[in-house]
Amino acid sequence: MFDALADRLESAWKKLRGQDKISQSNIQEALREVRRALLEADVNLQVVKDFISEVEAKAQGAEVISGVRPDQQFIKIVYDELVQVMGEENVPLVEVEQKPTIVLMAGLQGTGKTTATAKLALHLRKLERSCLLVATDVYRPAAIDQLITLGKQIDVPVFDMGSDADPVEIARQGVERAKAEGVNTVIIDTAGRLQIDEDMMAELARIKETVQPHETLLVVDSMTGQEAANLTRTFHEQIGITGAILTKLDGDSRGGAALSVRQISGAPIKFVGVGEKVEALQPFYPDRMASRILGMGDVLTLVEKAQEEIDLADAEKMQEKILSAKFDFTDFLKQLRLLKNMGSLGGIMKLIPGMGKLSDDQLKQGETQLKRCEAMINSMTKQERQDPDLLASSPSRRRRVAKGSGYKEADVSKLVSDFQKMRSLMQQMGKGNFPGMPGMPGMFGGGGMGNAYAGGRPAAPGWRGYNSGGGTKKKKPKDKKKKGFGNL
């Protein structure tokens, strides 16, 4: 969703390339590009004015560090200001000692509020917090049924009293049920409207007064752009919210909501929805989002996604196999399926520094190649998967695999050849040698992932040292507040 914004910002960096230092004259053109980029991304006008003013003041007063170009220095200033605008750090969901923690979900109709309720419950369940969902939307047809269905899908109980009951009473009894059963967190799904009206606000106010929630989260559709910030402010003034959940952040919205909500409403963004599946909810980290906006990837989120799917014992066994060149097609197939579980190829690539600018055609080609690889491996015998050399030395085996998978013998030969090269390179890396990494066999064309990287734009234009460990530093797996910029 930030592709257009990232492209625009890159043109701003170009205005400063080749300059010896940041000055009043050369910064104005770059600032105009940044202003245009933010306005086109549908960022709130007042937020844009304040942002540009802060960046200009910091840029003009900045001492350019020896060895760092002015455009690199300017990117650093813009990054810091983006983080500042979006809230500086992640604000986690409250957990109170006197159970249950009560979370009230609010928002307009069509923002994905009911789905976000289930997503939040699944997220908390992964943190080993038991949940109870409470269905109080008695107005929208099938809203209660939708929540019950989602509850069954994620194995979280749903409390409802049908569509004829009073929403305030449903909420009250739902909280009482949670107390009686010792549930950790109650999440109350409320009714929405197509637009803000007095009845909706009055009902929300009554529910809030009755259940006294510890968190009141406003679900905001990021596609609404500037209106998202104004909506958040209105809800905050009339109801009082403690945070927001931005939905549909994986769509083609221009990203303005992510940059406007905190600054205009004062309420932090706590979570973002990045897909339709119930697993597609992520805590919001301003520094990571700023990194994505500037095209620098998001390695920490990628690591967390992998940690959810990878078993540590399996990972250690896999490492041993790789270092001893015993990595086979069965292991490779396991890795392909792991990649699928982590999300779409395009979504994962955007988290890897330098990969975010792969074209749709390249990503489509990569997806196709993964499917081809999987089909050919599935047509191999168990013995052939475990010993790829059998295929390398036997044309008849390759022909049989080609027929079984529906591809040509040349395709199977190329897969086997690429796999053997990759396995050899992995072994060399285990010995301390670091040759050019070809990536997965056949991905993004003949040269693999490494070739796609070389052909794409760098993680951030001219960013010094990013490929050797720059970007957001990661001291410890749980240290999510540390920010840094490599050797800048």
Secondary structure, DSSP 8 states (H G I E B T S, - for coil): --HHHHHHHHHHHHTTTT-SS--HHHHHHHHHHHHHHHHHTT--HHHHHHHHHHHHHHHHT----TT--HHHHHHHHHHHHHHHHHTSS-------SSS-EEEEEE--TTS-HHHHHHHHHHHHHHTT--EEEEE---SSTTHHHHHHHHHHHHT--EE---SSS-HHHHHHHHHHHHHHHT-SEEEEE----SS--HHHHHHHHHHHHHH--SEEEEEEEGGGTHHHHHHHHHHHHHT--SEEEEE-TTSS--SHHHHHHHHHH---EEEEE-SSSTT-EEE--HHHHHHHHTT---HHHHHHHHHHH--HHHHHHHHHHHHTT---HHHHHHHHHHHHHT--HHHHHTTSTTTTT--HHHHHHHHHHHHHHHHHHHTS-HHHHH-THHHHT-HHHHHHHHHHHTS-HHHHHHHHHHHHHHHHHHHHHHTT-------STTTTTTTHHHHHHHHS--SSTT-TTGGGT-SS--SSTT--S----TT-
